[in-house]
Amino acid sequence: MKYRSAFDIIGPVMIGPSSSHTAGAARIGRVARTLFGALPKKAVISFYGSFAKTYKGHGTDVAVVGGLLDFDTFDQRIPRSLKLAEEAGMEVEFLVEESITEHPNTVKIQLSDGQKELELVGISIGGGTIEITELNSFKLKLSGANPAILVVHHDQFGLISAVTTVLSKYQINIGHMEVSRKEKGQMALMVIEVDQKIEDHVIQELEALPHVKQIIRMVE
């Protein structure tokens, strides 16, 4: 894993006790909240590996819920996040899973509000650094460290070129990009991390492209 600075190794400003089990968990929760787009009515949080064994002692449970409440890693409200979630009307369920995952600090978050659902798998690598490895059954690699867009689309010839042409038109530099699909010609997902915020008019132009179903924007 490449670190951008010494602060990635030392860890972020945070509510403790652990950068991987607390700060990283909060960041995964906050990415899930951003992708969902609102406070969910229900959150089912499944812990794997080291997370499953130590989540209570390391505050991983309150950290993930704090992230779902849109709290940053240093927010003083994180230790009270379970109570605050209850007051906000969000039902939270924790599950401890026994299955073996590729990374020991793995959490799956399932969110719903009666109208939409989201399922996300994230790992906490250390020093507060995270990766989102799965979204609604799509495999991906998303750090959450840079502005990004997720383009949900039908798998059609020429669409990747059309999306990158729009970004090039507005001089938006792509730092990382990957595409995944479930089956040929079916639904697919583009993950594009960029170097600057993408303005609303650019999003609207992307949404108007043929075969694009949804644009999800993430801002650092």
N, C-alpha and C positions, 0 to 999 in steps of 0.2 A: 504494500500500500504506500503510495507516495503522499508525503505531507507537504503542504504549501509553505509552512513556516514553523519555527520552533514552538509557537503557541499551540499548534495542532498536537504536538507531542506532550507539552506540559499540561494541556487541557484548557477548556474555556472557563470563563468566570461562571460560577454555577453554585447551585444548592447541592451540597454533598450527599453521600460520602464518596462517590466513585464517578470518574468521568465516563467510564464505559457503561456502568450499570445505572447511572442516574442522568447525567447530562446527555449521553447518547440516546437513552430511552426517551427523554423529554423531546429531543429533536425528532425522533421517529414519530412520536405522537403528534407533534406539531405539523410534520409533513402530511400525515394522514388527515389532519384537520384541514390543511390547505387544499388538499386534493378533493376532499369531500365537499368543501365550500361553505360549510355551516356547522353549527353545533349539532352533533347527532343526538337522537333520542336514546339510542342504545349502542353500547360498545362492548364487544366480546373480545377480551385480550388474552391470547394464549402464549404462555412462556415455554421456551425450550432450552435444554442444556443448562448452562450456568445460570441463566436468567430464572429458570424453573426452580433451581435449588436455593437461590439466595435473594429472590426478588423482594421479600419482605424486609430482610435485614439491610439491604442496600437501597431501599426506597425506590426500586424499579417500578413498582405498581403506582405510587403517587406521581412519579416522574412522567410515565406514559399518559396518565390521566391529565396531569398538568399541561402536557403538550396538546392534548385534545381540547383543552380549555383555551388554547392559544397563548400559554405562558412560555416565556423564554427560559433558558437554562438557569438564569440568575434570579428569577422571579421569587420573591419571598413568600408567595402564596402556595408554592408547590407542596410543602408539607401538609397543607390543608386541602389539597385538591380533591380528595375523595368526598369530603363534606361539601365542598363548593360545587362539585359535579351533581351531587344529590339535590342541592338547593337550586341548581340551574335546570333540573328536570332530566338529567342524563342518567340512564340506568347503566351500571357497569358490572360486568361479570368477568371474573378471572378464571382461567383454566391452566392447569399444569399438565404439560404434555410429556410423554416418555419417549417419543420417537427421536431418533438421532438426526441432527441437522448438520449441514456442512460447516456452520459456524456456531460456536457455543453460546454466543449472546444473540439469540434469535427470538423475535416476537412477531406474532401474527395478530393483526388488528382488523376486526370486522365491524363496520359501522352501518347504521341504518336509521332512517327517520320515518318509515312508513311509505315513502315514495321512492327513495333510491337507496342503493346499497353500495358498499365499497369494501373490498378485501385487499389488504396490503401486508406484505412480509418485509421486515427490515432487520438489519444486523447492526450491532454497535461494535465497531472495529477497535476502538480505543482512543483515548484523548478527546472524546466527544465526537469523533468522526463516525459517520454512519453511511450505510448504503441501503437503498430500497431495492430489493431483488425481485419482487413480484408484485404486480398490481392487477387485480381481477383476472388471475390466471395467466397474465402476460409476464414473461420473463424480461427483466430489464436491469439496468444499473444506473441508479440515480443517487447522487450524493446529497442533494439538497443544499449544497454550498454555493451554487450559482443560480442566476435567473434561468428558468427553463420553461419550455412548453411541452405538453404531451398532446399529440395529435392522434385522435381516434378516427380511423378511416377504413373504408373498404380497400382491400388489397387490389389495386389497379395499376396498370402500366403508366408510368409518367408522373405519378402523384408526388413521389419523393422529389423529383426534379422541380415540379411546380412549387412546392413548399420552399425549397432552398432558393429558388429564383426570387420569390417574394422577399425572403430575408436578405438576399444579396442586394436587391433593389434599394433597401433602406440601410445598407451598409451595416448589417447586424452580423457579427462574426460568430461562427459556430465553434465552440470549444470541444463538444462531445456530441455524438449522434449515434443512435442505434435504432433498428427497426425489428419488431417481432410480430409474428402472425400465428394464429392457431391452425389455419388451413389455407391453402392456396385459393385466392379469390374471395376469402371471407374477411372477417374483421381483423384489423391490424393496428399496431401502435407504434408511433414514432416518438422517441424521446430525444429532445434537442436542448442541450445546455448551451447558453450563449454568454457573451461577455458584458452585456448591458440589458437594461430593462427594455422589454418589448412594449411599445405603446399600443393603446386601444385600437387605433386605426389600422395598425398592422395585423392585429388579431382578427379584426373584422374582415380584412382582405383574405386572410388565411381561411376563415370560416366560410367564405363565399366560394372557395375552390370546389369543383366537382368531387364527390365521393368523400369529402371531409364531414364527419358526423359531429365531432366535438373537439374543442380546443380547451385544454386545462392549463392555466398559467400559474407558474410558481415564481415568486419574487424573493430574492435574498434580502 
